[in-house]
Amino acid sequence: MDGVRIAAAGDAALVVELPASIDPGTSARVIATASAVQARCGGLFRDMVVGYCSLTLYFDPLGVDGTWLEEEIRQAIVEVRVTDSAEGPLLDVPVCYGGDLGPDLADVAGGAGLTEQAVIALHSGTIYRVYMLGFTPGFAYMAAVPPPIALPRRATPRQKVPAGSVAIAAGQTAIYPAETPGGWHLIGRTRVQPFDLNRRNPFLFRLGDRIRFVPIDRAEYGATA
């Protein structure tokens, strides 16, 4: 696979870097690379963290030679085949936009020179792809938010963002799985739980999944409690 670079990150990790581009094609290559590395080298590392354009593999330097592991990774990359299976299922997420559930919707609309309804239409009219999981368990980074509402992060982060908040920032959108600090613009809220330890698979979203936000009213939101 062209353009792949492998570099050490200290003495106990290797980073596999693909060309820096946030798009479905790169995401499919990242997912396929992660699958190939897992299949060939899964017993050689402790953990794998998948980013937008990279994989980071953590290993025990006392039990695994980093140079040898790097060569094994290179052999795995040679075998990478990108297929349509890198695109996950389409999942609908009901969202109640605005009001006290989306306290930044008016500011987003004002900053974009749009009405609140236009912001809702843009956000809900796009099918997003899950590019990365991180920050907190179940937090899925999804892209790409339409350019008119692709605002930067808030100048002042909140100390507490309610669980279920649907937010946008820097061309991305996400759902806060739990109450945490956060600097994204809150435009709505959902009852969907991205992370739940009571489920067989606690993580609702996976890399490559496609997400569609569906507007609901306050009564519908209350009925899903």
TAHU-V648751 format. One line per field, one symbol per residue. phi: phi as a letter, one per 30 degrees, with the letter a starting at -180 (. if undefined). psi: psi as a letter, one per 30 degrees, with the letter a starting at -180 (. if undefined). A space follows every 10 residues. Layout:
phi=???
psi=???
This chain:
phi=.dicbcbdbi cbabcccced acaeddeddd dddddddddd bedcbdabcc cebabcccbd ddcbddddde dddddddedd bdbdddcddc ccbdbcciid dbdceddddd dcibdddddd dddddccccd caclibejdc dcbcdeeecd dddddbdddb cdeidcbbah icbacddbdb dacdddcabb ddcdbbddde cdcdcbejec bbdcdbcddd dddcd
psi=kkgkkkkkia ggkkkjklkj kjleeeeeee eeeeeeeeee gegflelkkk aeglkkkklj fffkkeeeee eeeeeeeegk jklfffkalk kkjkkjkabf fifgeeeeee ffhlleeeee eeefgkklkj flkadlkfjk jklkkkefgi lllkejlkfk kkkfkkllkh glllkjfljl llglkjfall fkjfkjffle jfkeklkfkk kkkjklleee eefg.
